[in-house]
Amino acid sequence: MSCDLVIDMENAKVWVNDATTILQGIDWRVRAGEHWALIGPNGSGKSTLLSLASASRHPSSGSVAILGGRMGKISVWELKKRIGVVDPSLRLYDWLTVEDVVLTGATSEADLAKAHELLALLGCWRMKDREIKTCSQGERQRVRIARALMPSPPLLLLDEPATGLDLPAREALIAALRELACAQPNLATVLVSHHLEELPPTTTHALLLREGFVVASGLIEETITNETVSACFGLDVEVRREEGRYLARASADWRPGMDA
C-alpha cells in the first residue's frame, strides 16, 4: 500500500444475512490531501461504504485497508482513533460549552490552544463560551467538525453534514470546509451528500453510487457530468459548474416516470 493512500479498497463487497448485497465489488483509493464527494440516491450504499471507510464494519469479501492497516489484520479500536467522523446524530450535552465539546475532556494548555485554533478556523471562535444548546444546527455542525479534528486525524469523514441546514448555515459550513482544506493540505476528506450544491469548491474527486455499484469515480471535473449524474439518480439531469461549485437540476424535457 502506497504511503499516501488513506483508503484502499479492492473488490469490496457487503451483504447481509438474507444474502442481499449492499455493495457490489468496490474499488476505491483515496490519497492524502484529496477531498472526495460520495454521491448517490437513498439506498445506493453510501452509508455502508462510509462504514467501511470509518472501520465500523468489515467487508463481506474483498480487501479494505484504512491508513495502511488492512481490516481483519489490525486493531479496529486503534484505527478508529486516527479517523475523524462527523455524524449529525452525535449527541451533544446541552450544558457543555462549545469549548468543552471540542476539548472532549482534554485539559492541557496545548489542547486548549489547539481547540481555540480549530474553532477560529471553522468560524466558531466567538461562540466558544456559549452553551451548545444555544447554538444553531449549522453552528453545531461546525463544532462537531472541530471536535473530530482534535486528535489530528489524517482522514475526516462527513456524513451528510448539510442535512437540515438553511441556506446561510449551509454556506457557512461550505466556507469552513474550504478554509480547512487550505489550512490542512494533507488531510483527506470524504463528504457524503445527495446534493451537488452542498459540495465545497475544494472538492477534488467524486464517487457516484447507485444500487451498490460504482457509476463513476475519479477527478471531479471528469466524474460529475450530465451523463454520470443522470445514470446515478435515474433521471435526466443537467449539471452546471460555476466558480468551482456545482448545480444540478432535472432537464427541461424530463417528466416523472421518464427513465434516464
PyRosetta script that sets phi, psi and omega in degrees:
from pyrosetta import init, pose_from_sequence

init()
pose = pose_from_sequence("MSCDLVIDMENAKVWVNDATTILQGIDWRVRAGEHWALIGPNGSGKSTLLSLASASRHPSSGSVAILGGRMGKISVWELKKRIGVVDPSLRLYDWLTVEDVVLTGATSEADLAKAHELLALLGCWRMKDREIKTCSQGERQRVRIARALMPSPPLLLLDEPATGLDLPAREALIAALRELACAQPNLATVLVSHHLEELPPTTTHALLLREGFVVASGLIEETITNETVSACFGLDVEVRREEGRYLARASADWRPGMDA")
pose.set_psi(1, 128.3)
pose.set_omega(1, 179.6)
pose.set_phi(2, -59.5)
pose.set_psi(2, 145.2)
pose.set_omega(2, -175.4)
pose.set_phi(3, -65.3)
pose.set_psi(3, -20.4)
pose.set_omega(3, -179.5)
pose.set_phi(4, -97.0)
pose.set_psi(4, 2.0)
pose.set_omega(4, 177.3)
pose.set_phi(5, -79.9)
pose.set_psi(5, 124.9)
pose.set_omega(5, 176.4)
pose.set_phi(6, -103.3)
pose.set_psi(6, -26.5)
pose.set_omega(6, 172.2)
pose.set_phi(7, -131.1)
pose.set_psi(7, 129.3)
pose.set_omega(7, 179.8)
pose.set_phi(8, -139.8)
pose.set_psi(8, 101.1)
pose.set_omega(8, 179.6)
pose.set_phi(9, -113.8)
pose.set_psi(9, 136.1)
pose.set_omega(9, 178.6)
pose.set_phi(10, -133.1)
pose.set_psi(10, 115.6)
pose.set_omega(10, 178.2)
pose.set_phi(11, 51.5)
pose.set_psi(11, 41.3)
pose.set_omega(11, -178.2)
pose.set_phi(12, -77.0)
pose.set_psi(12, 127.5)
pose.set_omega(12, 178.1)
pose.set_phi(13, -125.4)
pose.set_psi(13, 148.2)
pose.set_omega(13, 175.2)
pose.set_phi(14, -134.0)
pose.set_psi(14, 127.6)
pose.set_omega(14, 172.5)
pose.set_phi(15, -134.1)
pose.set_psi(15, 161.3)
pose.set_omega(15, -177.6)
pose.set_phi(16, -108.1)
pose.set_psi(16, 179.1)
pose.set_omega(16, -169.4)
pose.set_phi(17, -59.0)
pose.set_psi(17, -29.6)
pose.set_omega(17, -179.8)
pose.set_phi(18, -86.7)
pose.set_psi(18, 14.0)
pose.set_omega(18, 177.3)
pose.set_phi(19, 75.0)
pose.set_psi(19, 9.1)
pose.set_omega(19, 174.1)
pose.set_phi(20, -71.3)
pose.set_psi(20, 124.2)
pose.set_omega(20, -179.4)
pose.set_phi(21, -90.0)
pose.set_psi(21, 125.6)
pose.set_omega(21, -177.8)
pose.set_phi(22, -95.3)
pose.set_psi(22, -40.9)
pose.set_omega(22, 176.0)
pose.set_phi(23, -120.9)
pose.set_psi(23, 135.9)
pose.set_omega(23, -171.5)
pose.set_phi(24, -114.8)
pose.set_psi(24, 82.0)
pose.set_omega(24, 171.7)
pose.set_phi(25, 65.0)
pose.set_psi(25, 66.9)
pose.set_omega(25, -175.8)
pose.set_phi(26, -87.3)
pose.set_psi(26, 126.2)
pose.set_omega(26, 168.7)
pose.set_phi(27, -110.0)
pose.set_psi(27, 120.9)
pose.set_omega(27, -173.7)
pose.set_phi(28, -155.1)
pose.set_psi(28, 129.5)
pose.set_omega(28, 178.0)
pose.set_phi(29, -130.9)
pose.set_psi(29, 125.6)
pose.set_omega(29, 179.1)
pose.set_phi(30, -119.3)
pose.set_psi(30, 130.2)
pose.set_omega(30, -178.6)
pose.set_phi(31, -109.1)
pose.set_psi(31, 160.9)
pose.set_omega(31, 178.4)
pose.set_phi(32, -54.4)
pose.set_psi(32, 136.3)
pose.set_omega(32, 177.7)
pose.set_phi(33, 85.1)
pose.set_psi(33, -5.0)
pose.set_omega(33, 177.7)
pose.set_phi(34, -88.6)
pose.set_psi(34, 148.7)
pose.set_omega(34, -179.9)
pose.set_phi(35, -124.9)
pose.set_psi(35, 107.4)
pose.set_omega(35, -173.4)
pose.set_phi(36, -100.4)
pose.set_psi(36, 142.3)
pose.set_omega(36, 167.3)
pose.set_phi(37, -103.9)
pose.set_psi(37, 131.2)
pose.set_omega(37, 176.4)
pose.set_phi(38, -108.5)
pose.set_psi(38, 107.7)
pose.set_omega(38, -168.2)
pose.set_phi(39, -117.4)
pose.set_psi(39, 141.6)
pose.set_omega(39, 174.4)
pose.set_phi(40, 171.1)
pose.set_psi(40, 161.5)
pose.set_omega(40, 178.7)
pose.set_phi(41, -73.5)
pose.set_psi(41, 172.4)
pose.set_omega(41, 175.0)
pose.set_phi(42, -56.8)
pose.set_psi(42, 138.0)
pose.set_omega(42, 178.3)
pose.set_phi(43, 81.4)
pose.set_psi(43, 9.2)
pose.set_omega(43, -177.7)
pose.set_phi(44, -83.5)
pose.set_psi(44, -15.4)
pose.set_omega(44, -179.5)
pose.set_phi(45, 108.4)
pose.set_psi(45, 8.2)
pose.set_omega(45, -177.6)
pose.set_phi(46, -60.3)
pose.set_psi(46, -48.6)
pose.set_omega(46, -177.6)
pose.set_phi(47, -64.3)
pose.set_psi(47, -37.3)
pose.set_omega(47, 178.6)
pose.set_phi(48, -66.6)
pose.set_psi(48, -42.2)
pose.set_omega(48, 178.1)
pose.set_phi(49, -63.7)
pose.set_psi(49, -39.4)
pose.set_omega(49, 177.8)
pose.set_phi(50, -65.6)
pose.set_psi(50, -33.9)
pose.set_omega(50, 178.3)
pose.set_phi(51, -66.4)
pose.set_psi(51, -30.9)
pose.set_omega(51, 173.2)
pose.set_phi(52, -69.3)
pose.set_psi(52, -44.1)
pose.set_omega(52, -177.9)
pose.set_phi(53, -65.8)
pose.set_psi(53, -27.6)
pose.set_omega(53, -179.5)
pose.set_phi(54, -92.0)
pose.set_psi(54, 6.4)
pose.set_omega(54, -178.7)
pose.set_phi(55, 61.4)
pose.set_psi(55, 28.2)
pose.set_omega(55, 179.3)
pose.set_phi(56, -90.1)
pose.set_psi(56, -14.6)
pose.set_omega(56, 175.0)
pose.set_phi(57, -151.9)
pose.set_psi(57, 158.5)
pose.set_omega(57, 177.3)
pose.set_phi(58, -96.0)
pose.set_psi(58, 152.0)
pose.set_omega(58, 174.0)
pose.set_phi(59, -70.5)
pose.set_psi(59, 152.5)
pose.set_omega(59, 174.8)
pose.set_phi(60, -71.6)
pose.set_psi(60, -31.8)
pose.set_omega(60, 173.1)
pose.set_phi(61, -156.8)
pose.set_psi(61, 167.4)
pose.set_omega(61, -176.5)
pose.set_phi(62, 90.0)
pose.set_psi(62, -175.0)
pose.set_omega(62, -174.6)
pose.set_phi(63, -119.3)
pose.set_psi(63, 133.2)
pose.set_omega(63, 174.5)
pose.set_phi(64, -131.9)
pose.set_psi(64, 120.8)
pose.set_omega(64, 176.0)
pose.set_phi(65, -122.5)
pose.set_psi(65, 129.0)
pose.set_omega(65, 179.9)
pose.set_phi(66, -120.6)
pose.set_psi(66, 125.0)
pose.set_omega(66, 179.1)
pose.set_phi(67, 52.9)
pose.set_psi(67, 39.2)
pose.set_omega(67, 176.2)
pose.set_phi(68, 85.8)
pose.set_psi(68, -6.3)
pose.set_omega(68, -179.4)
pose.set_phi(69, -107.0)
pose.set_psi(69, 124.4)
pose.set_omega(69, -179.1)
pose.set_phi(70, -81.7)
pose.set_psi(70, 130.4)
pose.set_omega(70, 179.0)
pose.set_phi(71, -59.0)
pose.set_psi(71, 133.1)
pose.set_omega(71, -176.1)
pose.set_phi(72, 97.3)
pose.set_psi(72, -14.1)
pose.set_omega(72, -179.0)
pose.set_phi(73, -126.9)
pose.set_psi(73, 10.2)
pose.set_omega(73, -179.0)
pose.set_phi(74, -143.4)
pose.set_psi(74, 152.6)
pose.set_omega(74, 177.5)
pose.set_phi(75, -65.3)
pose.set_psi(75, 119.1)
pose.set_omega(75, 179.4)
pose.set_phi(76, -62.5)
pose.set_psi(76, -37.3)
pose.set_omega(76, -177.2)
pose.set_phi(77, -66.4)
pose.set_psi(77, -38.2)
pose.set_omega(77, 176.4)
pose.set_phi(78, -68.5)
pose.set_psi(78, -38.0)
pose.set_omega(78, -179.8)
pose.set_phi(79, -65.4)
pose.set_psi(79, -42.3)
pose.set_omega(79, -178.0)
pose.set_phi(80, -61.1)
pose.set_psi(80, -28.8)
pose.set_omega(80, 179.2)
pose.set_phi(81, -64.5)
pose.set_psi(81, -19.5)
pose.set_omega(81, -176.1)
pose.set_phi(82, -103.1)
pose.set_psi(82, 7.6)
pose.set_omega(82, -179.2)
pose.set_phi(83, -119.7)
pose.set_psi(83, 123.3)
pose.set_omega(83, 175.1)
pose.set_phi(84, -89.1)
pose.set_psi(84, 127.6)
pose.set_omega(84, -179.8)
pose.set_phi(85, -122.0)
pose.set_psi(85, 126.1)
pose.set_omega(85, 176.7)
pose.set_phi(86, -108.1)
pose.set_psi(86, 105.6)
pose.set_omega(86, -175.7)
pose.set_phi(87, -116.6)
pose.set_psi(87, 117.1)
pose.set_omega(87, -179.0)
pose.set_phi(88, -59.4)
pose.set_psi(88, -20.8)
pose.set_omega(88, -178.5)
pose.set_phi(89, -84.3)
pose.set_psi(89, -5.3)
pose.set_omega(89, 179.4)
pose.set_phi(90, -60.8)
pose.set_psi(90, 124.3)
pose.set_omega(90, -178.0)
pose.set_phi(91, -75.1)
pose.set_psi(91, 132.5)
pose.set_omega(91, 175.9)
pose.set_phi(92, -115.1)
pose.set_psi(92, 122.8)
pose.set_omega(92, -176.1)
pose.set_phi(93, -69.9)
pose.set_psi(93, 129.2)
pose.set_omega(93, -171.0)
pose.set_phi(94, -55.5)
pose.set_psi(94, -35.9)
pose.set_omega(94, -171.8)
pose.set_phi(95, -81.5)
pose.set_psi(95, -8.4)
pose.set_omega(95, 179.5)
pose.set_phi(96, -79.0)
pose.set_psi(96, 145.6)
pose.set_omega(96, 172.1)
pose.set_phi(97, -79.2)
pose.set_psi(97, 164.3)
pose.set_omega(97, 176.7)
pose.set_phi(98, -56.4)
pose.set_psi(98, -43.6)
pose.set_omega(98, 179.2)
pose.set_phi(99, -60.6)
pose.set_psi(99, -42.8)
pose.set_omega(99, 179.6)
pose.set_phi(100, -63.2)
pose.set_psi(100, -40.3)
pose.set_omega(100, 179.6)
pose.set_phi(101, -60.9)
pose.set_psi(101, -43.3)
pose.set_omega(101, -178.1)
pose.set_phi(102, -70.9)
pose.set_psi(102, -39.0)
pose.set_omega(102, -178.2)
pose.set_phi(103, -68.1)
pose.set_psi(103, -31.2)
pose.set_omega(103, 179.3)
pose.set_phi(104, 47.9)
pose.set_psi(104, 44.1)
pose.set_omega(104, 175.3)
pose.set_phi(105, 94.7)
pose.set_psi(105, -13.6)
pose.set_omega(105, 178.3)
pose.set_phi(106, -69.3)
pose.set_psi(106, 144.8)
pose.set_omega(106, -173.1)
pose.set_phi(107, -131.7)
pose.set_psi(107, -4.3)
pose.set_omega(107, -176.0)
pose.set_phi(108, -73.9)
pose.set_psi(108, 160.5)
pose.set_omega(108, 178.0)
pose.set_phi(109, -62.3)
pose.set_psi(109, -37.4)
pose.set_omega(109, 178.9)
pose.set_phi(110, -64.3)
pose.set_psi(110, -41.1)
pose.set_omega(110, 178.2)
pose.set_phi(111, -64.5)
pose.set_psi(111, -41.7)
pose.set_omega(111, 179.5)
pose.set_phi(112, -62.6)
pose.set_psi(112, -43.4)
pose.set_omega(112, 178.8)
pose.set_phi(113, -62.7)
pose.set_psi(113, -40.0)
pose.set_omega(113, 179.9)
pose.set_phi(114, -67.2)
pose.set_psi(114, -42.9)
pose.set_omega(114, 178.1)
pose.set_phi(115, -58.8)
pose.set_psi(115, -42.9)
pose.set_omega(115, 179.5)
pose.set_phi(116, -65.1)
pose.set_psi(116, -39.3)
pose.set_omega(116, 178.8)
pose.set_phi(117, -62.7)
pose.set_psi(117, -43.7)
pose.set_omega(117, -179.6)
pose.set_phi(118, -68.1)
pose.set_psi(118, -40.5)
pose.set_omega(118, 178.4)
pose.set_phi(119, -62.8)
pose.set_psi(119, -39.6)
pose.set_omega(119, 177.7)
pose.set_phi(120, -66.1)
pose.set_psi(120, -43.0)
pose.set_omega(120, -179.5)
pose.set_phi(121, -59.8)
pose.set_psi(121, -38.4)
pose.set_omega(121, -175.2)
pose.set_phi(122, -95.3)
pose.set_psi(122, 11.3)
pose.set_omega(122, 175.3)
pose.set_phi(123, 74.0)
pose.set_psi(123, 27.8)
pose.set_omega(123, -177.0)
pose.set_phi(124, -116.7)
pose.set_psi(124, 8.8)
pose.set_omega(124, -172.9)
pose.set_phi(125, -59.8)
pose.set_psi(125, -43.8)
pose.set_omega(125, -174.1)
pose.set_phi(126, -68.2)
pose.set_psi(126, -17.6)
pose.set_omega(126, -178.2)
pose.set_phi(127, -101.6)
pose.set_psi(127, 10.6)
pose.set_omega(127, -171.0)
pose.set_phi(128, -59.8)
pose.set_psi(128, -28.8)
pose.set_omega(128, -177.7)
pose.set_phi(129, -96.2)
pose.set_psi(129, 0.1)
pose.set_omega(129, 179.5)
pose.set_phi(130, -80.1)
pose.set_psi(130, 148.5)
pose.set_omega(130, 171.6)
pose.set_phi(131, -69.4)
pose.set_psi(131, 141.2)
pose.set_omega(131, -174.7)
pose.set_phi(132, -60.2)
pose.set_psi(132, -27.4)
pose.set_omega(132, -178.7)
pose.set_phi(133, -65.9)
pose.set_psi(133, -18.7)
pose.set_omega(133, 179.5)
pose.set_phi(134, -88.6)
pose.set_psi(134, -3.0)
pose.set_omega(134, -176.3)
pose.set_phi(135, -89.5)
pose.set_psi(135, 147.6)
pose.set_omega(135, 176.0)
pose.set_phi(136, -72.3)
pose.set_psi(136, 169.7)
pose.set_omega(136, 179.2)
pose.set_phi(137, -61.7)
pose.set_psi(137, -39.8)
pose.set_omega(137, 178.9)
pose.set_phi(138, -66.4)
pose.set_psi(138, -40.6)
pose.set_omega(138, 177.2)
pose.set_phi(139, -63.5)
pose.set_psi(139, -40.2)
pose.set_omega(139, 179.0)
pose.set_phi(140, -62.7)
pose.set_psi(140, -36.4)
pose.set_omega(140, 179.2)
pose.set_phi(141, -63.1)
pose.set_psi(141, -41.8)
pose.set_omega(141, 179.0)
pose.set_phi(142, -68.5)
pose.set_psi(142, -33.6)
pose.set_omega(142, 175.2)
pose.set_phi(143, -65.8)
pose.set_psi(143, -40.3)
pose.set_omega(143, 177.7)
pose.set_phi(144, -61.1)
pose.set_psi(144, -38.3)
pose.set_omega(144, 178.2)
pose.set_phi(145, -64.4)
pose.set_psi(145, -45.6)
pose.set_omega(145, 178.0)
pose.set_phi(146, -58.4)
pose.set_psi(146, -43.2)
pose.set_omega(146, 178.9)
pose.set_phi(147, -60.1)
pose.set_psi(147, -44.7)
pose.set_omega(147, -178.8)
pose.set_phi(148, -65.7)
pose.set_psi(148, -24.8)
pose.set_omega(148, -177.3)
pose.set_phi(149, -88.4)
pose.set_psi(149, -8.7)
pose.set_omega(149, -176.5)
pose.set_phi(150, -56.8)
pose.set_psi(150, -40.5)
pose.set_omega(150, 179.9)
pose.set_phi(151, -78.8)
pose.set_psi(151, 8.0)
pose.set_omega(151, -177.6)
pose.set_phi(152, 57.5)
pose.set_psi(152, 53.5)
pose.set_omega(152, -178.9)
pose.set_phi(153, -71.1)
pose.set_psi(153, 145.5)
pose.set_omega(153, 174.9)
pose.set_phi(154, -79.4)
pose.set_psi(154, -10.1)
pose.set_omega(154, -178.7)
pose.set_phi(155, -133.2)
pose.set_psi(155, 128.9)
pose.set_omega(155, 178.6)
pose.set_phi(156, -122.2)
pose.set_psi(156, 125.6)
pose.set_omega(156, -179.2)
pose.set_phi(157, -113.0)
pose.set_psi(157, 128.6)
pose.set_omega(157, -178.0)
pose.set_phi(158, -121.0)
pose.set_psi(158, 113.3)
pose.set_omega(158, -175.9)
pose.set_phi(159, -94.5)
pose.set_psi(159, 97.1)
pose.set_omega(159, 179.4)
pose.set_phi(160, 48.3)
pose.set_psi(160, 58.5)
pose.set_omega(160, -173.3)
pose.set_phi(161, -66.9)
pose.set_psi(161, -19.9)
pose.set_omega(161, -176.9)
pose.set_phi(162, -95.2)
pose.set_psi(162, 3.5)
pose.set_omega(162, -179.6)
pose.set_phi(163, -58.3)
pose.set_psi(163, 128.1)
pose.set_omega(163, 176.1)
pose.set_phi(164, 80.1)
pose.set_psi(164, 1.7)
pose.set_omega(164, -178.7)
pose.set_phi(165, -87.2)
pose.set_psi(165, 142.5)
pose.set_omega(165, 173.4)
pose.set_phi(166, -78.2)
pose.set_psi(166, 177.0)
pose.set_omega(166, -173.1)
pose.set_phi(167, -59.5)
pose.set_psi(167, -49.0)
pose.set_omega(167, 179.2)
pose.set_phi(168, -61.5)
pose.set_psi(168, -40.0)
pose.set_omega(168, -179.8)
pose.set_phi(169, -67.1)
pose.set_psi(169, -39.7)
pose.set_omega(169, 177.9)
pose.set_phi(170, -62.5)
pose.set_psi(170, -44.1)
pose.set_omega(170, -178.6)
pose.set_phi(171, -67.6)
pose.set_psi(171, -34.8)
pose.set_omega(171, 175.8)
pose.set_phi(172, -64.6)
pose.set_psi(172, -39.4)
pose.set_omega(172, 178.0)
pose.set_phi(173, -64.3)
pose.set_psi(173, -45.7)
pose.set_omega(173, -179.3)
pose.set_phi(174, -63.4)
pose.set_psi(174, -40.5)
pose.set_omega(174, 177.7)
pose.set_phi(175, -62.9)
pose.set_psi(175, -39.3)
pose.set_omega(175, 179.2)
pose.set_phi(176, -65.2)
pose.set_psi(176, -40.7)
pose.set_omega(176, 178.9)
pose.set_phi(177, -67.4)
pose.set_psi(177, -33.7)
pose.set_omega(177, 176.2)
pose.set_phi(178, -65.4)
pose.set_psi(178, -44.5)
pose.set_omega(178, 178.0)
pose.set_phi(179, -63.1)
pose.set_psi(179, -38.8)
pose.set_omega(179, 179.7)
pose.set_phi(180, -63.1)
pose.set_psi(180, -42.6)
pose.set_omega(180, -179.9)
pose.set_phi(181, -62.1)
pose.set_psi(181, -36.1)
pose.set_omega(181, 178.6)
pose.set_phi(182, -73.4)
pose.set_psi(182, -37.6)
pose.set_omega(182, -175.1)
pose.set_phi(183, -77.8)
pose.set_psi(183, -29.0)
pose.set_omega(183, -178.0)
pose.set_phi(184, -126.4)
pose.set_psi(184, 78.2)
pose.set_omega(184, -171.0)
pose.set_phi(185, -65.9)
pose.set_psi(185, -18.1)
pose.set_omega(185, 179.6)
pose.set_phi(186, -93.9)
pose.set_psi(186, -7.8)
pose.set_omega(186, -179.6)
pose.set_phi(187, -70.2)
pose.set_psi(187, 131.7)
pose.set_omega(187, 172.7)
pose.set_phi(188, -98.4)
pose.set_psi(188, 138.1)
pose.set_omega(188, 179.6)
pose.set_phi(189, -130.5)
pose.set_psi(189, 150.7)
pose.set_omega(189, 171.6)
pose.set_phi(190, -130.6)
pose.set_psi(190, 121.9)
pose.set_omega(190, -178.4)
pose.set_phi(191, -116.0)
pose.set_psi(191, 122.6)
pose.set_omega(191, 179.2)
pose.set_phi(192, -92.3)
pose.set_psi(192, 134.9)
pose.set_omega(192, 179.7)
pose.set_phi(193, -159.0)
pose.set_psi(193, 156.6)
pose.set_omega(193, 168.7)
pose.set_phi(194, -92.7)
pose.set_psi(194, -16.0)
pose.set_omega(194, -165.1)
pose.set_phi(195, -122.2)
pose.set_psi(195, 125.3)
pose.set_omega(195, 178.9)
pose.set_phi(196, -64.9)
pose.set_psi(196, -27.9)
pose.set_omega(196, -178.8)
pose.set_phi(197, -64.8)
pose.set_psi(197, -17.1)
pose.set_omega(197, -178.2)
pose.set_phi(198, -88.6)
pose.set_psi(198, -1.2)
pose.set_omega(198, -175.7)
pose.set_phi(199, -84.1)
pose.set_psi(199, 130.3)
pose.set_omega(199, 175.3)
pose.set_phi(200, -65.1)
pose.set_psi(200, 153.9)
pose.set_omega(200, 178.2)
pose.set_phi(201, -66.7)
pose.set_psi(201, -12.5)
pose.set_omega(201, 178.2)
pose.set_phi(202, -84.2)
pose.set_psi(202, -0.4)
pose.set_omega(202, 178.0)
pose.set_phi(203, -62.8)
pose.set_psi(203, 127.7)
pose.set_omega(203, -175.6)
pose.set_phi(204, -103.4)
pose.set_psi(204, -29.0)
pose.set_omega(204, -173.8)
pose.set_phi(205, -139.7)
pose.set_psi(205, 162.9)
pose.set_omega(205, 176.5)
pose.set_phi(206, -145.7)
pose.set_psi(206, 147.2)
pose.set_omega(206, 172.6)
pose.set_phi(207, -125.6)
pose.set_psi(207, 123.1)
pose.set_omega(207, -178.7)
pose.set_phi(208, -105.9)
pose.set_psi(208, 128.2)
pose.set_omega(208, -178.2)
pose.set_phi(209, -116.8)
pose.set_psi(209, 144.8)
pose.set_omega(209, 170.2)
pose.set_phi(210, -147.4)
pose.set_psi(210, 122.2)
pose.set_omega(210, 178.3)
pose.set_phi(211, 51.6)
pose.set_psi(211, 39.3)
pose.set_omega(211, 175.4)
pose.set_phi(212, 84.9)
pose.set_psi(212, -4.0)
pose.set_omega(212, 179.1)
pose.set_phi(213, -104.7)
pose.set_psi(213, 148.7)
pose.set_omega(213, 173.6)
pose.set_phi(214, -79.7)
pose.set_psi(214, 119.7)
pose.set_omega(214, 176.3)
pose.set_phi(215, -81.8)
pose.set_psi(215, -41.8)
pose.set_omega(215, 179.2)
pose.set_phi(216, -160.1)
pose.set_psi(216, 152.3)
pose.set_omega(216, -179.3)
pose.set_phi(217, -157.1)
pose.set_psi(217, 134.2)
pose.set_omega(217, 177.9)
pose.set_phi(218, 149.4)
pose.set_psi(218, -158.1)
pose.set_omega(218, 178.4)
pose.set_phi(219, -56.0)
pose.set_psi(219, 138.4)
pose.set_omega(219, -170.3)
pose.set_phi(220, -61.9)
pose.set_psi(220, -38.0)
pose.set_omega(220, -177.9)
pose.set_phi(221, -69.3)
pose.set_psi(221, -20.0)
pose.set_omega(221, 177.5)
pose.set_phi(222, -95.1)
pose.set_psi(222, -17.6)
pose.set_omega(222, -172.5)
pose.set_phi(223, -100.3)
pose.set_psi(223, -36.7)
pose.set_omega(223, -179.6)
pose.set_phi(224, -91.1)
pose.set_psi(224, 94.6)
pose.set_omega(224, 179.5)
pose.set_phi(225, -132.0)
pose.set_psi(225, 168.2)
pose.set_omega(225, 176.4)
pose.set_phi(226, -54.5)
pose.set_psi(226, -44.5)
pose.set_omega(226, -175.0)
pose.set_phi(227, -68.2)
pose.set_psi(227, -45.6)
pose.set_omega(227, -176.0)
pose.set_phi(228, -71.5)
pose.set_psi(228, -41.4)
pose.set_omega(228, -180.0)
pose.set_phi(229, -68.1)
pose.set_psi(229, -36.5)
pose.set_omega(229, 175.9)
pose.set_phi(230, -62.4)
pose.set_psi(230, -44.1)
pose.set_omega(230, 179.1)
pose.set_phi(231, -66.6)
pose.set_psi(231, -35.2)
pose.set_omega(231, -178.1)
pose.set_phi(232, -67.4)
pose.set_psi(232, -42.6)
pose.set_omega(232, -174.0)
pose.set_phi(233, -100.5)
pose.set_psi(233, -6.5)
pose.set_omega(233, 175.6)
pose.set_phi(234, 74.4)
pose.set_psi(234, 28.3)
pose.set_omega(234, 172.5)
pose.set_phi(235, -150.6)
pose.set_psi(235, 161.5)
pose.set_omega(235, -176.0)
pose.set_phi(236, -77.1)
pose.set_psi(236, 111.2)
pose.set_omega(236, -172.5)
pose.set_phi(237, -115.3)
pose.set_psi(237, 141.9)
pose.set_omega(237, 171.3)
pose.set_phi(238, -109.2)
pose.set_psi(238, 128.4)
pose.set_omega(238, -177.3)
pose.set_phi(239, -112.4)
pose.set_psi(239, 138.0)
pose.set_omega(239, 177.5)
pose.set_phi(240, -132.9)
pose.set_psi(240, 143.6)
pose.set_omega(240, 177.9)
pose.set_phi(241, -120.7)
pose.set_psi(241, 128.4)
pose.set_omega(241, 179.6)
pose.set_phi(242, -134.0)
pose.set_psi(242, 118.7)
pose.set_omega(242, 178.4)
pose.set_phi(243, 51.6)
pose.set_psi(243, 42.4)
pose.set_omega(243, 176.4)
pose.set_phi(244, 84.9)
pose.set_psi(244, -8.2)
pose.set_omega(244, 179.3)
pose.set_phi(245, -101.3)
pose.set_psi(245, 145.0)
pose.set_omega(245, -178.6)
pose.set_phi(246, -104.5)
pose.set_psi(246, 144.4)
pose.set_omega(246, 173.6)
pose.set_phi(247, -127.7)
pose.set_psi(247, 143.0)
pose.set_omega(247, 179.0)
pose.set_phi(248, -139.6)
pose.set_psi(248, 141.8)
pose.set_omega(248, 174.5)
pose.set_phi(249, -152.4)
pose.set_psi(249, 160.3)
pose.set_omega(249, 175.4)
pose.set_phi(250, -64.6)
pose.set_psi(250, 143.6)
pose.set_omega(250, 180.0)
pose.set_phi(251, -63.8)
pose.set_psi(251, 158.7)
pose.set_omega(251, -176.6)
pose.set_phi(252, -62.0)
pose.set_psi(252, -26.1)
pose.set_omega(252, -176.8)
pose.set_phi(253, -89.6)
pose.set_psi(253, -8.4)
pose.set_omega(253, -174.3)
pose.set_phi(254, -76.2)
pose.set_psi(254, 142.3)
pose.set_omega(254, 175.4)
pose.set_phi(255, -133.6)
pose.set_psi(255, 151.1)
pose.set_omega(255, 176.5)
pose.set_phi(256, -52.6)
pose.set_psi(256, 135.8)
pose.set_omega(256, -178.7)
pose.set_phi(257, 97.5)
pose.set_psi(257, -13.1)
pose.set_omega(257, 176.8)
pose.set_phi(258, -82.4)
pose.set_psi(258, 141.9)
pose.set_omega(258, 176.8)
pose.set_phi(259, -94.8)
pose.set_psi(259, 150.6)
pose.set_omega(259, 177.5)
pose.set_phi(260, -72.0)
pose.dump_pdb("model.pdb")
